[in-house]
Amino acid sequence: NNLGLDATCADFLRYDLGSSEFDLTCMWDTIEHLAHPDQYIAKLADHMKTGALIAITTGDFGSLNARVRRTKWRLMHPPSHAHYFSIASITTMLDRFGFDTVYARHCGYYRSLRSMVYGVFVQKHGDTRALDVLNRLGVGGLPLYLNFYDIMYVIARKR
């Protein structure tokens, strides 16, 4: 491939990793979509040496935002999200498979003003007036940092 990476597209649980060992695995907004997240963590643990890191981002079902919004929480959308975790529950699962959590915090992200206005006004209400104003002013691409304290970033080290 163009990047010179050794990449494979396969069903991870069925794929034979042989004697592969990983120093780092990342699951960015992935674990909530898996039918059996514990099986993925178990397989990763079997192929990670002591000191290896796993980094995970996912929604925090235990956050104030999730508890207040309940079924209207922005990350509540089954069936695409098959599982919901809190910091406590994901830490417990990682511990069960030999990982010590070394970092668990809430993280934000950057979005353009245009994408925020589009999501709030156009998608939800079908109203394009605010988007038209942003386009006329030329400020739609302005990046803004958002943190609703309901997305967790967890890093754990293999024992």
C-alpha positions in Angstrom: 0.0 0.0 0.0 1.0 3.7 -0.2 2.0 4.0 3.4 4.1 0.9 3.6 2.0 -0.6 6.4 1.4 -4.2 6.9 -2.4 -4.1 7.3 -5.1 -6.8 7.2 -8.9 -6.5 7.0 -10.4 -9.4 8.9 -12.7 -10.5 11.7 -10.4 -9.9 14.6 -11.9 -12.7 16.8 -11.5 -15.3 14.0 -8.1 -14.0 12.7 -5.1 -16.1 13.7 -2.6 -13.7 15.2 0.0 -16.5 15.5 2.7 -15.4 17.9 2.2 -11.7 17.3 2.8 -9.4 20.3 1.6 -5.9 20.5 3.2 -3.0 22.5 0.2 -0.8 21.9 -3.4 -1.2 20.8 -5.9 1.5 20.3 -9.7 1.3 20.2 -10.9 4.8 19.2 -14.7 4.8 19.5 -14.8 1.1 18.8 -15.6 -0.9 21.9 -19.2 0.3 22.2 -19.9 -1.2 18.7 -18.7 -4.7 19.5 -21.1 -7.6 20.2 -18.6 -9.1 22.6 -16.1 -6.5 23.8 -14.8 -8.7 26.6 -13.7 -11.3 23.9 -11.7 -8.6 22.1 -10.0 -7.5 25.2 -9.2 -11.1 26.2 -7.7 -11.8 22.7 -5.7 -8.5 22.9 -4.4 -9.4 26.4 -3.2 -12.8 25.1 -1.1 -11.0 22.5 0.3 -8.2 24.7 3.5 -8.4 26.7 3.9 -7.0 30.2 4.0 -3.2 30.1 2.1 -3.0 26.8 -0.6 -0.3 26.6 -4.2 -0.3 25.5 -5.9 3.0 24.8 -9.7 3.3 24.5 -12.2 6.1 23.8 -15.9 5.6 24.3 -18.9 7.3 25.8 -19.1 7.5 29.6 -22.5 6.1 30.5 -21.8 7.1 34.1 -21.3 10.8 33.3 -23.5 13.5 34.6 -24.6 14.3 31.0 -25.6 10.7 30.3 -27.4 10.3 33.7 -29.4 13.6 33.2 -30.2 13.0 29.5 -30.9 9.3 29.9 -32.5 8.0 26.6 -32.0 11.4 25.0 -28.2 11.3 25.7 -26.4 12.1 22.4 -24.5 8.8 22.5 -27.5 6.7 23.2 -28.3 5.1 19.8 -28.8 1.4 19.7 -28.3 -0.8 17.8 -25.1 0.8 16.5 -23.9 1.2 20.1 -24.3 -2.3 21.5 -22.6 -1.6 24.9 -22.3 1.3 27.2 -19.5 1.7 29.8 -18.7 3.9 32.7 -15.1 4.5 33.9 -15.8 2.0 36.7 -17.1 -0.7 34.4 -14.4 -0.4 31.8 -11.7 -0.4 34.4 -13.2 -3.5 36.0 -13.3 -5.3 32.6 -9.7 -4.3 31.8 -8.6 -5.5 35.3 -10.2 -8.9 34.7 -8.0 -9.4 31.7 -4.7 -8.3 33.4 -4.7 -4.5 32.8 -4.1 -1.8 35.3 -5.8 1.5 34.4 -3.2 4.3 34.4 -5.3 7.1 33.0 -9.0 7.6 32.8 -10.3 11.1 32.0 -12.9 12.9 29.9 -11.8 14.2 26.6 -13.2 16.7 24.2 -12.8 17.3 20.5 -12.7 20.0 17.9 -15.6 20.7 15.6 -16.1 23.5 13.1 -18.7 26.1 13.9 -20.4 25.0 10.6 -20.7 21.3 11.7 -22.2 22.4 15.1 -24.7 24.7 13.5 -25.6 22.1 10.9 -26.2 19.5 13.6 -28.3 21.7 15.8 -30.3 23.8 13.3 -30.3 21.9 9.9 -30.5 18.2 11.0 -32.7 18.7 14.0 -35.0 21.5 12.8 -34.5 21.7 9.0 -33.6 25.4 9.4 -30.7 26.6 7.2 -30.8 30.3 8.1 -28.0 30.2 10.7 -25.8 28.1 8.3 -26.5 30.7 5.6 -25.3 33.5 7.9 -22.1 31.6 8.8 -21.4 31.0 5.1 -21.9 34.7 4.3 -19.6 35.7 7.1 -17.0 33.1 6.2 -16.5 31.9 9.7 -18.0 28.4 9.4 -14.6 26.7 9.4 -13.7 28.2 12.8 -12.7 25.3 15.1 -14.2 25.1 18.6 -13.2 22.7 21.3 -16.1 21.0 23.0 -16.0 18.8 26.1 -19.3 17.6 27.5 -17.5 15.3 30.0 -19.2 12.3 28.6 -16.5 10.8 26.4 -13.8 8.9 28.3 -10.2 8.3 27.3 -8.8 5.3 29.1 -5.2 3.9 29.0 -4.3 0.7 30.7 -1.0 -1.2 31.1 -0.7 -5.0 30.8 0.4 -6.6 34.1 
